[in-house]
Amino acid sequence: MGIRSLLVYILLAQLYSAIWAVNAVPVLLWSGQSSSPSLINPLHKTSRSEFEALLSDRLGKNQPPMLVFVKDNFCIEDIKHHKESLQQLNDVGTLTCLTSVESALHVFENLLSYNVTQEDNIDSLSEAQLAVVQTNDLNAIPEIYSMIQESSPNLIVALTGKSCAYSSLERVRRAAGNKLSTTESLGLRIQDKGVLFYSNGYPRVQLNSTIYQLSAPTFVNPVVNKTHQDLSMNFSVVGDKAEIDKITLTAYFRLIKGYTILKHIGFRIDGKEREFLLKSKQDIYFPNKFSYHCGLDSIFTYKSESEAISIIISNIQVQTNATVFGDAYDCIGFMSIPIWTGIFVTAILALIMIWGLTMIMDIRTMDRFDDPKGKTITISAQE
């Protein structure tokens, strides 16, 4: 397998290289001419034991000399950027490319049957000798190989790295964090006794005409049973001049016929016994094993002659009886406002087109013409 075939592997492996562990690095292994080609899945992460077995199979019982080039930071992208220089090693023999190997350098350094040395200037290698060469320039590898290969024709060449330090762009489901999160940028994340609650910011409370911003919850108490699950949270109010110090919010979940319904959120000021039940402007319900998500502001309100209370929670996502959020049951259905707008505009354009086609089809052209040599055509009024 040549370096050109390797580039196809690189394009596929780059899609998945971000989610591999930091100590998992690529390994290029050039063995002798007699070795059979090795087709390795480019999306597969090779464990340390699997790589030890593969390397043992490549070395065989002859223990040929081995030259291992090691780069401090080595990733799939480095192979792509130096493809022209690595192309010169095609004549070495069969190429085996492993896009992600766990602890590859430790496997080379712990070969019991080899005498491992770490030198920068090596002229020749003997049987059962392994040289680890530190390199930062992959373009110099073909020249070093050519010099050593003259005295060691059975030389096996490997290229790997100590780590891959590219930033990780992991794509996973949103998972709940610790029981309490005090980082404002992460929002509110609660996971306790199977109750998951998330919002990208701490709740805001409007009491009559005054708005209070809440900080991270200081206490969380979930109550779970077969028919309902309650999540009680104690918040402190931000601001030294606030008239209220602490507020308790309680989310009341009800489990009914395979659905979870968030009917009310209880609101109670610390030090007062009365609790106000605030109701959402829209129904919040979702099937079991699903989570409820709403990217809009979820507003819970209570209004009486003397009190007007509102709670605003941004980008809420909740689920019960789970450790990670499942598929989202979104508050915005499929027939959203943009879709209705598109249908309405399309319908108007379709009516205009139908009316235009009808008018075109109703056009009647002349089907009778005068003969200049004959009698003039006379058309009566009845015709």
N, C-alpha and C positions, 0 to 999 in steps of 0.2 A: 504494500500500500504506500503510494507516494505522498508527497506533501500536498499535491493538488486535491487528492481525495480527503486529506486531512482538513482542508478548508471547509468542506461541506460539513464535517463533524463540528468545526468551530462555530459555524453559524447556528447549528442546533444547540450546541452546548451553552452558547452565550445566553440563551433564553432561560436556562436553569442554573447557571453558575452562581447567580446572586444568592440563592437560597442554600448553598452548600456551606459547610462549616469553614472557619477561617483556616484550619490546618489541613484542609483538603485541597491539594494542588494538582495541576496536570503533570503527567509523566510521559516523555517521549523516549522510547527504547528502540535502538537500532541493533538488531542481532545479526548473526552471520548469514551468508548466502543460502545455507542449507535449511534455514528455519522456515517453517510453514507460515503462511499469512495468518494474522490474527484479527478477526473482525469483532471489535468491541463496541457495544452499544454506547454512543456518545452521551446519552442522557443518564447513564448508570453511574452511581457513585460506588467506587471500589473500596471495600473495607481493607484493613491492614492484613488480615489473614488471607483474603483473596489475592492481594497483590504479592504476598510472600509465596503463595502456591504458583502464581503465574511466573514470577521471577525464577523460582526454582526450576520450573519446566524449561525456561529459556536458557538457563545456564547449563543444565544437564550435569553430567558427571565429570566433564573435562576441566571444569573450573577455568574458563578462559579469562584473560585479563579484562578488567572493566574500568572504564573511565566515566565518572559521574560529574556532570557540570551542575552546579547549584547556584541559583540566583535567590537573593534575599526575598524579593517580591516577584512572584512568577504566577501569571494567570493566563487564561485562554487568549486574552487580547494580545499578550506578548508574542505568541506564536504567529498570530495574524500579521502583526507589524513587522516581523522578521522573517517572513515566508521566503524572500528571495535568497537570503543567506542560508537558511536551513534547507533550501532546495538542493544545495550542493552535497548534502549527506545522503541523497537518494541511492548513490552507488554503494553505500555501506552494506546494505542488505534489507531485510524485511523490517518495516517500521510498525511498531505497536504504539498506538496512542490511547492513553487513558486520560480522560478529561477531568477526572476528580478522584484522587487517591488519598486515603486517610493516612497521615504520618508516613509519607513516602520516604523522606530522608532517613528516618529512624530505621526503616527496613534495610536500606543500603548499608547503614553504619553498623547494623547488628548481624550481618552475615557471618556466621560462625566459621565457615570454611574458607574465608578470605582474610587476608592481611590488609586491614583498612589503614590508609595513610591520607593525610591532608596536606598537600603541597601545592604551591602555585606554579613552580617550574619543574615539569616532568618531561624527561626525554624518552623514556621507554618504560614498559610495564612487563612483568613476567607473569607466568601462570599463577593463579590463586592470589593475585594482587588486585586490590581495588583502590583507586585514587579518587579522592573527592577534591574537585577543583572549584574554588569560589570564583564566580564570574559575574560581571555586571554588563558585559557587552556580548550579546548573542551572536553578533556578526563575526567574532573572533573564533567561534567554535570550530568551523570547518578547517581553518588553518592549523589549530592545535591538534585536531584529529589527524590530519594528513601527516604531520610530523611524527606522531607516535605510531601511526599505523604502519609506517615503513619497517619498524623493528618488531611490531606486534600485529601480524596480519589477522589474527583471530580476535582482535579487539572488539569489545561490546561497548557501545556508547549510550549513555542515558542523560537526559536533561530534565531537571525538576527544580523545585524551589522550596524555601523554608515555609512560606505562607503566601496567601493571596490577600492583599490588603485593599482590594477594591471595595467600595461601599456596597452594602447589602440593600437590595430593593425587594424585600420579601413581600409576596402577595399571599395574604392569609385572611381568613375571616376575622372580623373584629372580635377580639377576645376581651373579656372583662379583666381588669387589673386586680390590684390588691383590694382588700376590704374597704380601705379608705385611701383616697388619693388627694394629696394636698397641693398638687401642681395645677395652677389655674389653666395653663396651656393644654393640659390633658383633659380638662373638664372633670365632670363628676363620674366616677367609676366605682360601682359597688358590686361585690360578689360575696354573698353570704347565704349559706343554707339553701342553695339552689335558686336564689332570687338574684337576677342580674338587672342592673339599672345603670343606664349611661345617658349622659347629655354632654354636649361640647362646652358647656359653661355652667356655672352654679345658678340656681334659680333666682328669679327676681320676684319680689312681693310688692304689690301695690295695695296699701291699706288706706281707704278713702282717697285722698289726693296725694299721699306721700308714697314714694317708691323706695324700697329697701333692697340693697344688694346683699345676698347671703354669701358667706365664705364656705370653706370646706366643712363637711359635717364632722362634728366632734363625737357623735355616738350613733351607731346603727343597730337596730334591733328588729330582725325579721321574725315573724310568727308564722309557722307553716303547719297546715293540717290538710285533710282530704277535701274540704269544701272551699277553703279560702286561704290566701296568703297575704299577710300584712307586712309592710316595710316601713318602720318608723325611723326617722332621721332627725337629729338635733343639729340645728344650724346656728352659727353666730352671725350677727348683723355687722356688716362692714361700716366703719365710720364711728368716730368718737362722739359725735353730736347726735347719734341716733337715739330716738326715744325708746327703742326696744333693743334689748341685749340679745335675747335668744328666741328662736322660733322652732317649733316642732312640726314637721310635716309627716303625715302617714298616708302611704298609698295602700288602698284597699283593693286587692285582687280577689275576684270571685271565679271559681271553677264550675262551669255549667255546660254539660253535654259536649265535652271535648273542646270547649272554648274557654279562654281566659278573658275576663272582662275587668277593665279598670273603671269602676263606677265613680269613685270619689277619691279626693285627696283631702285628708283632714288637716286643718290649720289650727294651731293652738299657740298662744303666746306664753312663754315660760312664766310660771307663777300664777297663771289663771286656769281655772278648771274647765271653762267652757271650750268646746271644740266646734269649729265651723266646718261643715262638709261642703267642699267646693266641687262643682261638677264641670266636666269638660264640655266645650261647645260642640264637639263632635264625638261620636261613639268610638271608644277605644276598645277593640276586641281583636283577638287573634287565635288561630287554632293552636292546639297543643303541639309541642315540638317546633313551633315557629316563634319568631320574635316579632314584636310590633315596632315599627320604625316610622318616624315622621320628621322629614327635613324642615318642615315649617315650625313656627313657634306654637307649642301646645299651651293653651290658656285654660285655666280652671278658675271659675268665678263663683262668688256667693254675693247676693245682693238682698238687702232688706231696707227697711225705712231708716235704720240708724247705722248700718254697716254696709260697706262695699269693699270686698276683698277679691284680689286677683293674683294668681300665681302664673308666671311665665317661665316655661322650660323650653330651651332651644335644642333642636335636633335630638329628640328623645328616642331611646331604644330600650325596650324592656322585654324580659322573658322570665318565666318561672320554671322550676324543676329542670334546670340545665346548668352546666358548668361553662359552656361557651355559647355564644349567640348562634342560633340556627338561621335558616333562610328567613328573610324579612318579609313580613306582611305589611306593606306600606300603606300609609294613610291616604295617599293619592292613588286612586284607582287607575285602571287602564284608560278610561274615557276622561282624560284630563282636559283642562281648558285649551291648551294648544291643539289637541286632537279635535275637539269640537270646532275650533276655529278653522282648522284645515278642512273638515267635512263641510262646514257652512260655505266657505269660499269655493270649494270644488263644486258644490251643488249649484251655486250661482253661475259659475263659468259653464257648467254642463247645460243649464237651462238656456244660457245665451247661445251656446253652440247648437243646441237642438232647434231653437227658434231660427237661427241663421240658416241651417240646413233645410228647414221647412220652407223658408222663403225662397231659397235657391231652387228647390224641387218644384215650386209652384210657378216658376217662370215658364211661359209658353212661347216658343219661337214660331215664326211664320212657316206655314206648310203649303201655301199656294202662291204662285208667282205668275205674272203676266207673260204671255208669249208675244214677242214683238211682231211676229208674222201672222198671228192668229187673232181671234176675236178677244176683245177685252173681257176679262173676268168681271162679272157683276155679282156682287154679294148683297143679298137682300138683308133687310133689317132683322128678319127672324134668325138668320144664321149668325 
